[in-house]
Amino acid sequence: MRKILFFTFLLFSNLAFLKENTIISFSNSQFELKLNVNQSEEYFTIDFNNTTNQVYHFSSILSNELLTYSFYFRGGYKENEGLDLNTLRCNGTYYTFELFDNYYSHEDVRKVGLNIYKNNNIYFVFMENEKTVKGSLNNLRAIDFIHKTQL
């Protein structure tokens, strides 16, 4: 009986660990990107897919060594050129991934995308179709495990 209870506990605790919340997702005609964090905010995943298969999947425990979330907010409307700049950098072995989610009130434009760097040179740029954006990198401000810097 104890073994059954123990295995049931393990099963349900692992299912809770696997349940993820999407921080941000977006796509264009060729690619789709999703950044997810599990409910207990212990690990994150980045899924980058094209229309036919998975191009890149990265999963890791949330840590200050891998992720840096930078943000800058300047209030104001068009007259004051308000800004809301958000960047998440993920340092991989060979590549650095930089997700950005920026709003410029002067033009009333939101720009969301992904830059991939290899040896500090831009390797790939992915911009979204604005209508496909769900969520916001602003949601990372509430997660304790991510190193944050204010620009």
LOTI-126439 format. One record per residue: z, y, x negated of N, C-alpha, C in turn. Coordinates in steps of 0.02 Angstrom, whole numbers, padded with zeros to 5 digits, always signed. Layout:
ZYXZYXZYX;...
//
This chain:
+00000-00059-00041+00000+00000+00000+00000+00063-00043;+00040+00062-00096+00043+00120-00141-00025+00134-00172;-00060+00079-00192-00126+00088-00223-00175+00119-00174;-00173+00099-00112-00218+00127-00062-00204+00201-00052;-00141+00219-00047-00123+00290-00040-00144+00330-00101;-00134+00302-00160-00152+00336-00222-00228+00349-00225;-00267+00296-00210-00341+00304-00212-00365+00351-00158;-00333+00350-00100-00351+00397-00047-00338+00469-00070;-00280+00479-00102-00263+00545-00128-00315+00567-00180;-00333+00522-00226-00384+00539-00276-00451+00557-00245;-00470+00519-00195-00534+00531-00163-00536+00599-00131;-00485+00616-00092-00484+00681-00058-00473+00739-00105;-00435+00730-00157-00426+00785-00205-00491+00798-00243;-00529+00746-00258-00593+00755-00291-00644+00787-00244;-00643+00769-00180-00688+00801-00133-00673+00875-00126;-00610+00893-00127-00593+00964-00124-00616+01000-00187;-00611+00965-00244-00633+00994-00307-00708+01006-00307;-00746+00962-00274-00819+00967-00273-00845+01019-00224;-00806+01039-00175-00828+01088-00126-00838+01155-00160;-00898+01183-00152-00915+01244-00188-00930+01301-00141;-00916+01361-00165-00934+01423-00131-00990+01456-00170;-01041+01478-00136-01096+01512-00169-01077+01585-00180;-01077+01607-00243-01063+01676-00259-01125+01718-00244;-01183+01694-00270-01246+01729-00259-01302+01678-00264;-01353+01688-00224-01414+01648-00228-01473+01693-00212;-01529+01679-00242-01590+01716-00229-01650+01677-00252;-01709+01697-00229-01770+01660-00245-01830+01706-00243;-01885+01681-00270-01950+01712-00261-01999+01656-00246;-02063+01668-00251-02111+01616-00233-02111+01556-00281;-02083+01564-00341-02084+01510-00391-02017+01478-00405;-01963+01517-00402-01897+01493-00424-01843+01509-00374;-01787+01471-00380-01727+01484-00341-01667+01478-00389;-01618+01522-00381-01559+01520-00423-01497+01522-00379;-01446+01482-00396-01382+01482-00361-01326+01481-00412;-01277+01524-00401-01215+01524-00440-01159+01504-00392;-01126+01448-00407-01073+01422-00364-01008+01417-00403;-00953+01425-00367-00886+01415-00395-00850+01370-00347;-00813+01320-00373-00778+01275-00327-00720+01313-00295;-00695+01285-00239-00645+01321-00200-00581+01336-00238;-00562+01293-00283-00501+01305-00322-00515+01349-00383;-00577+01373-00390-00597+01419-00444-00581+01390-00513;-00597+01326-00523-00586+01294-00587-00650+01282-00626;-00706+01278-00591-00769+01268-00627-00825+01303-00589;-00881+01312-00623-00939+01345-00592-01002+01305-00608;-01054+01316-00569-01119+01287-00582-01172+01340-00574;-01223+01334-00615-01283+01375-00608-01341+01327-00599;-01377+01333-00545-01435+01291-00532-01497+01336-00530;-01545+01320-00570-01607+01358-00575-01664+01309-00563;-01698+01316-00507-01749+01268-00487-01816+01302-00476;-01870+01264-00489-01935+01288-00467-01952+01252-00402;-02012+01260-00378-02028+01233-00312-02030+01157-00312;-02038+01125-00369-02044+01052-00369-01984+01015-00399;-01948+01045-00446-01891+01009-00475-01841+01057-00506;-01787+01028-00531-01734+01068-00561-01753+01086-00633;-01754+01150-00647-01771+01173-00714-01709+01172-00758;-01653+01194-00731-01592+01200-00771-01531+01192-00726;-01483+01154-00749-01419+01147-00716-01365+01155-00769;-01318+01200-00757-01263+01211-00803-01199+01207-00762;-01152+01168-00786-01088+01160-00752-01034+01161-00805;-00981+01198-00791-00927+01201-00840-00863+01225-00807;-00809+01212-00842-00744+01240-00822-00748+01315-00834;-00720+01354-00788-00718+01426-00798-00677+01443-00859;-00707+01482-00905-00670+01501-00965-00695+01567-00990;-00652+01602-01025-00669+01667-01053-00720+01661-01110;-00723+01603-01142-00770+01595-01198-00842+01591-01175;-00853+01563-01116-00921+01553-01091-00947+01611-01050;-00904+01640-01010-00926+01689-00960-00894+01757-00972;-00935+01809-00964-00909+01877-00963-00941+01913-00905;-00899+01939-00862-00923+01978-00804-00909+02051-00819;-00962+02091-00818-00956+02163-00831-00978+02201-00769;-00942+02254-00754-00961+02293-00695-00946+02367-00707;-00983+02407-00670-00973+02480-00671-00988+02505-00600;-00943+02546-00575-00952+02574-00509-00943+02649-00513;-00993+02685-00490-00987+02758-00485-01003+02776-00413;-00954+02800-00378-00962+02816-00307-01008+02876-00297;-01028+02884-00237-01071+02940-00219-01133+02915-00184;-01164+02960-00151-01225+02944-00115-01284+02965-00157;-01340+02974-00126-01401+02992-00162-01391+03056-00204;-01354+03103-00177-01343+03167-00212-01306+03156-00278;-01260+03110-00280-01219+03097-00339-01244+03038-00380;-01300+03009-00359-01329+02951-00393-01278+02896-00404;-01250+02872-00349-01201+02818-00352-01232+02755-00381;-01191+02717-00417-01213+02655-00449-01163+02600-00436;-01187+02540-00433-01144+02480-00432-01180+02429-00476;-01158+02423-00539-01191+02379-00588-01147+02318-00600;-01177+02259-00597-01140+02197-00606-01181+02150-00650;-01150+02123-00701-01184+02077-00747-01138+02019-00764;-01165+01959-00761-01129+01899-00782-01167+01868-00839;-01135+01863-00898-01166+01831-00956-01134+01763-00968;-01178+01714-00979-01156+01647-00993-01187+01628-01060;-01144+01616-01109-01167+01600-01177-01174+01525-01185;-01236+01502-01189-01249+01431-01200-01260+01419-01274;-01275+01357-01292-01286+01339-01362-01348+01372-01390;-01402+01369-01353-01466+01395-01377-01488+01458-01340;-01464+01468-01280-01486+01523-01239-01426+01562-01213;-01438+01625-01197-01389+01665-01161-01420+01685-01095;-01383+01672-01042-01407+01687-00974-01371+01749-00950;-01408+01795-00921-01379+01857-00896-01403+01868-00824;-01358+01858-00777-01372+01872-00707-01354+01945-00695;-01395+01981-00657-01378+02049-00641-01388+02062-00566;-01347+02106-00540-01347+02125-00470-01329+02199-00468;-01379+02242-00465-01368+02314-00471-01393+02351-00409;-01356+02403-00391-01377+02446-00335-01380+02518-00360;-01436+02551-00344-01447+02620-00363-01456+02661-00299;-01407+02704-00283-01410+02740-00220-01464+02794-00219;-01481+02821-00277-01532+02874-00278-01598+02849-00250;-01617+02787-00267-01678+02757-00241-01664+02711-00182;-01599+02699-00166-01579+02651-00115-01611+02583-00128;-01602+02559-00190-01633+02497-00213-01579+02451-00242;-01585+02388-00224-01543+02335-00254-01589+02292-00297;-01570+02283-00360-01609+02240-00406-01565+02182-00427;-01591+02122-00415-01555+02061-00431-01602+02017-00471;-01576+01985-00524-01619+01941-00563-01582+01905-00618;-01621+01873-00660-01595+01834-00716-01636+01849-00778;-01602+01864-00833-01634+01869-00898-01608+01811-00941;-01653+01780-00977-01634+01726-01023-01652+01749-01093;-01604+01746-01138-01614+01768-01207-01611+01708-01254;-01654+01708-01304-01652+01657-01357-01653+01696-01423;-01603+01685-01465-01597+01721-01528-01599+01797-01517;-01562+01820-01467-01556+01891-01450-01622+01924-01429;-01674+01886-01418-01737+01913-01392-01747+01888-01321;-01775+01931-01280-01787+01911-01210-01837+01853-01209;-01819+01801-01174-01859+01741-01172-01892+01732-01104;-01857+01752-01051-01881+01741-00983-01848+01792-00937;-01885+01818-00889-01858+01865-00839-01876+01838-00770;-01827+01836-00726-01838+01813-00658-01810+01866-00611;-01853+01893-00569-01831+01942-00519-01837+01911-00451;-01795+01932-00406-01791+01902-00339-01835+01938-00289;-01844+01905-00233-01871+01937-00174-01809+01963-00137;-01802+02028-00128-01740+02058-00103-01717+02027-00037;-01763+02004+00004-01744+01975+00068-01710+01908+00062;-01714+01876+00004-01685+01809-00004-01615+01811-00034;-01590+01869-00054-01525+01873-00086-01469+01859-00036;-01425+01812-00056-01365+01797-00016-01306+01803-00063;-01256+01841-00042-01196+01849-00083-01204+01907-00132;-01156+01913-00178-01156+01967-00226-01114+01949-00286;-01133+01974-00344-01090+01964-00403-01024+02002-00397;-01019+02049-00350-00956+02083-00338-00900+02034-00323;-00918+01976-00294-00867+01926-00277-00830+01900-00338;-00858+01908-00397-00826+01884-00458-00765+01926-00477;-00760+01986-00451-00703+02029-00468-00637+01998-00447;-00638+01955-00398-00576+01924-00372-00558+01859-00407;-00600+01834-00451-00587+01769-00484-00551+01782-00551;-00493+01752-00559-00451+01765-00617-00476+01734-00682;-00511+01678-00678-00528+01640-00737-00587+01670-00777;-00619+01720-00751-00677+01749-00785-00655+01812-00822;-00675+01817-00885-00661+01877-00924-00701+01935-00896;-00666+01991-00881-00699+02048-00850-00695+02108-00897;-00749+02145-00899-00749+02209-00935-00780+02261-00889;-00751+02320-00890-00779+02374-00851-00818+02419-00898;-00882+02429-00882-00925+02468-00925-00910+02542-00920;
//
